[in-house]
Amino acid sequence: MKITDLQTFLVPPRWLFLKIETDSGLVGWGEPVLEGHAQTLAAKIEELRDFLIGRNPLHIEDIWQSIYRNGCYRGGPVLMSAISGIDMALWDIKGKYHDAPVHALLGGPVRSKVRSYCWIGGDRPSNLIEGAKALMEKGYNACKFNVCSEMQIVDSYAKIDAVVSQLSELREAVGTSMDLAFDFHGRVHAPMAKVLLKEVEHLRPIFVEDAVVSEQIETMADLAHATSIPLAVGERLHSRYDFKRVFELRAASIINPDTAHVGGISEMMRIGAMAEAYDVALAPHCPLGPIALAACLQIDATCYNAFIQEQSLGIHYNQGGDLADYVTADGGFTLKDGFLDIPTLPGLGIEVNEEVVRERAAVGHGWRAPRWRHADGSVAEW
């Protein structure tokens, strides 16, 4: 069996899909996207065409290493996101070839379902109580949201008090029936992160994500040692080598690498195993499309330390397209009582609706992250 062609599809709301074809008729789907840089990833996939055409798609690890180790420039968001999409598609093909879900080829599942959470509140958090209660009505018992808007490197206690007041109202409204994940989103700098973590500790969040930006791993380690709140990091890290310092410094007790950004299923498995050795929990990041989510669920099935899965259903970014739009009605995701079933269909476990993909690709997208500034005119972290 040989790879004969690859096609990318830029589809709303902000995703890029990859289809890899073979001379046997088997096809695989991947999601090699980097939010706000989808066209760059499409170009990178095209640049890698010569690495793929004519190769045996079952030789996943050799293809992975061939791309990763070609030349001296390795890692980073663009290369690793491209590898991610390719890796997903190759595993999809391999599963279909063996008529088995990917997790069956990775040692078999350790769970049949995984707890899931959704986003509420938007970029600048609003209507948190309304959003949380709406999720509770759908059966969810966990949600995540941004805790603040722009925050200066040293900001006012008035800003801190407003954040704590909003979060306290939410906690009072949902009680302990809903676990709350606080996302600082890297927009809180070290001086204020230390203050804010102390002020929200009594609200007992399930975790705080990106308490500071990922480049500040040493600072995150200091914060982790000073708070009882589990800190999570990983969506902006792109390989096992990036995670080494997280583990060595004990900078987080939860990691949330993104299967679409970190090198695909193959690298996620390696990172998940590394994390288990440090007793660090795994919560795959996935505010993306259905193919990326399907790949995450294969990881959740096989990694013992996976405990919760993010998904983008209804997220505020999903304007013009949502998860269910791109999969067939009987080949998508099953949610019950806040848990996503582990897919059991061959490959990634979903059936992509190619007709809809091609229709929406004619529309495309030009999604960009919001551009924010502080009151003094300086650029603010989003």
Helices and strands as residue ranges (DSSP letters): E 3-11, E 15-22, E 27-30, H 38-47, H 49-52, H 60-68, H 77-97, H 102-105, E 113-119, H 128-137, E 142-146, H 157-174, E 179-183, H 190-200, G 201-203, E 207-209, H 217-226, E 231-233, H 240-248, E 254-255, H 264-277, E 281-282, H 290-302, E 309-310, G 323-326, E 335-336, E 339-341, H 354-361, E 372-373, E 379-380
